[in-house]
Amino acid sequence: MKDADAQAFLEFMSAIYDYYSKPEPSEATIELYWLSLSDYEYVDVQRAVTQHMRDSSRGQFLPRVADIVRQIDGEPGDIADSAWMKVYHSARKVGAYESVVFDDPKIHHVVSAMGGWLRFCHCDLKEEPFIAKEFCNRYKALGNRENFAYPPRIIGIFEAENAMNGYPVEPPRLVGDTAKCLTVQRGGKEGEMLKITQVVGDSLKLRSSNDSVLEDTTKTGRG
């Protein structure tokens, strides 16, 4: 939310408390809601409160911050599943050769922690359910953490080989909301989580923070 939304938010909070027959909220309470929800757009907060009110089981109670966030973001399991599907489809559509930037830093963290882009692009049907489960468990484990390491982009084969051989590196493919992708890219740290350790001939090896090594023996980078 923006500063310009402050007055409307104040009136909206007052209306919510009045609807639930509660005393007028204190300035401290309103500020707490404001700070906790400031990352969201005001219209999304309004919509979330309306959806909460319509909830047959929870709607009878005054919405807490967690209730509003749940309405906007969804349940943790649903969010993790959605993130997995975004990675799954991107791995098959984009492939292992292009670098990618997702609109969710948690995806960067988890993909890197699990060994990098090659593992997701080259998994077979037998591995897929296990990779999906591990991804979702790791994603959910991050919870609402804001401070965690992640790289600015997930490195593909072309960038890895071209960078090490002194060739130009093409921009990464953006997956999802463009503005959020750029924010994620700016917030990541070079060399964080995923490091290239060796390129020998046509063999590309990537080492993740858990020291697992993945190898691709197909096409070399572009010069």
LINJOPE-V154395 format. One record per pair of residues at least 6 apart in sequence whose ideal C-beta (glycine too) atoms are under 8 Angstrom apart, sorted by the first residue. I is the first residue (numbers start at 1). J is the second residue. D is the distance in whole Angstrom. If there is no record, write none. Layout:
# LINJOPE-V154395
I,J,D + I,J,D
This chain:
# LINJOPE-V154395
1,9,6 + 1,34,7 + 1,37,7 + 1,38,5 + 1,40,7 + 1,41,7 + 1,42,5 + 1,45,7 + 2,42,8 + 5,42,4 + 6,34,7 + 8,42,7 + 9,30,8 + 9,33,8 + 9,34,6 + 9,42,6 + 9,45,8 + 10,30,6 + 12,45,8 + 12,46,7 + 12,49,8 + 13,25,6 + 13,30,5 + 13,33,6 + 14,24,6 + 14,25,7 + 16,49,6 + 16,62,7 + 16,63,7 + 17,23,7 + 17,24,6 + 17,25,5 + 17,62,7 + 19,53,7 + 20,61,8 + 20,62,5 + 22,62,6 + 25,33,8 + 32,65,8 + 33,65,6 + 36,65,4 + 36,69,8 + 37,45,5 + 37,65,6 + 37,68,6 + 37,69,8 + 40,48,8 + 40,69,8 + 40,72,6 + 44,72,5 + 45,68,6 + 45,72,7 + 47,71,8 + 47,72,8 + 48,63,8 + 48,67,8 + 48,68,5 + 48,69,8 + 48,71,4 + 48,72,5 + 49,63,6 + 49,68,6 + 49,71,8 + 51,71,5 + 52,58,6 + 52,59,6 + 52,63,4 + 52,67,5 + 52,68,7 + 52,71,6 + 53,59,5 + 53,63,8 + 58,67,6 + 61,67,8 + 73,79,6 + 74,82,7 + 76,140,5 + 76,143,7 + 77,136,7 + 77,140,7 + 79,139,8 + 80,135,8 + 80,136,4 + 80,137,8 + 80,139,4 + 80,140,5 + 81,136,6 + 83,104,6 + 83,106,7 + 83,107,6 + 83,110,8 + 83,135,8 + 83,136,8 + 83,139,6 + 84,132,5 + 84,135,5 + 84,136,6 + 84,139,7 + 86,102,7 + 86,104,8 + 86,107,7 + 86,175,7 + 86,176,7 + 87,102,7 + 87,107,6 + 87,111,7 + 87,120,6 + 87,135,7 + 88,120,8 + 88,132,7 + 90,100,6 + 90,102,8 + 90,175,5 + 91,117,7 + 91,120,4 + 91,121,5 + 92,121,8 + 94,100,6 + 94,156,8 + 94,173,5 + 94,175,7 + 95,121,6 + 95,156,8 + 96,117,6 + 96,118,5 + 96,121,4 + 96,122,7 + 96,156,6 + 96,157,5 + 96,216,7 + 97,156,5 + 97,157,5 + 97,158,5 + 97,219,7 + 98,156,5 + 98,158,6 + 98,159,8 + 98,170,8 + 98,172,7 + 98,173,5 + 99,117,8 + 99,153,5 + 99,154,6 + 99,155,5 + 99,156,4 + 99,158,7 + 99,159,5 + 99,169,8 + 99,170,8 + 99,172,4 + 99,173,7 + 100,117,7 + 100,153,7 + 100,154,5 + 100,156,7 + 100,172,6 + 100,173,5 + 100,174,8 + 100,175,6 + 101,108,8 + 101,152,7 + 101,153,5 + 101,154,7 + 101,172,5 + 101,173,7 + 101,174,5 + 101,175,7 + 101,181,5 + 101,182,8 + 101,184,6 + 101,185,5 + 102,108,6 + 102,154,7 + 102,175,5 + 102,176,6 + 102,181,7 + 102,184,7 + 103,174,8 + 103,175,7 + 103,176,3 + 103,177,4 + 103,178,8 + 103,180,4 + 103,181,5 + 103,184,6 + 104,176,7 + 104,180,7 + 104,184,7 + 105,148,8 + 105,150,5 + 105,184,5 + 105,187,6 + 105,188,7 + 106,139,6 + 106,142,5 + 106,148,8 + 106,150,8 + 107,139,8 + 108,150,4 + 108,151,6 + 108,152,8 + 108,153,8 + 108,154,6 + 108,184,7 + 108,188,6 + 108,193,8 + 109,142,7 + 109,148,5 + 109,149,7 + 109,150,4 + 109,193,7 + 110,135,6 + 110,138,5 + 110,139,5 + 110,142,8 + 111,117,6 + 111,120,6 + 111,135,8 + 111,154,5 + 112,150,7 + 112,151,6 + 112,154,7 + 112,192,8 + 112,193,4 + 112,194,4 + 112,208,6 + 112,209,7 + 113,138,6 + 113,193,6 + 113,208,6 + 113,209,6 + 113,210,6 + 114,120,8 + 114,131,7 + 114,134,6 + 114,135,7 + 114,138,7 + 114,208,7 + 115,206,7 + 115,208,5 + 115,210,7 + 115,212,5 + 115,214,5 + 116,154,7 + 116,155,7 + 116,194,5 + 116,206,5 + 116,208,6 + 116,214,6 + 117,154,5 + 117,155,7 + 117,156,6 + 118,157,8 + 118,204,8 + 118,206,6 + 118,214,5 + 118,215,8 + 118,216,5 + 119,131,7 + 119,214,5 + 120,131,7 + 122,216,7 + 123,131,5 + 142,148,6 + 149,189,7 + 149,192,5 + 149,193,6 + 149,209,8 + 150,184,8 + 150,187,8 + 150,188,5 + 150,189,8 + 150,192,6 + 150,193,6 + 151,188,5 + 151,189,7 + 151,190,7 + 151,191,7 + 151,192,5 + 151,193,5 + 151,194,5 + 152,184,7 + 152,185,5 + 152,186,7 + 152,187,7 + 152,188,3 + 152,189,7 + 152,190,6 + 153,172,4 + 153,185,6 + 153,188,7 + 154,172,8 + 154,194,7 + 155,194,6 + 155,196,7 + 155,206,7 + 156,172,8 + 157,204,6 + 157,216,6 + 157,218,8 + 157,219,7 + 157,221,6 + 158,169,8 + 158,170,7 + 158,221,5 + 158,222,6 + 159,169,5 + 159,170,7 + 159,172,8 + 159,221,8 + 160,196,5 + 160,199,7 + 160,204,6 + 160,206,7 + 160,221,7 + 161,167,8 + 161,199,6 + 161,204,6 + 161,220,6 + 161,221,3 + 162,168,7 + 162,169,5 + 162,221,4 + 162,222,6 + 162,223,7 + 163,169,5 + 163,196,8 + 164,196,6 + 164,199,5 + 165,199,8 + 165,221,7 + 165,223,7 + 167,221,7 + 167,222,7 + 167,223,5 + 172,185,8 + 174,181,4 + 174,182,8 + 175,181,7 + 193,208,7 + 193,209,5 + 194,206,6 + 194,207,8 + 194,208,6 + 194,209,8 + 195,206,8 + 195,207,5 + 195,208,8 + 196,204,8 + 196,205,8 + 196,206,6 + 196,207,8 + 197,205,6 + 197,206,7 + 197,207,4 + 197,213,7 + 198,205,5 + 199,205,7 + 202,217,6 + 202,218,7 + 202,219,8 + 202,220,5 + 203,215,6 + 203,216,7 + 203,217,5 + 204,215,7 + 204,216,5 + 204,217,8 + 205,213,5 + 205,214,7 + 205,215,5 + 206,213,7 + 206,214,5 + 207,213,5 + 208,214,8
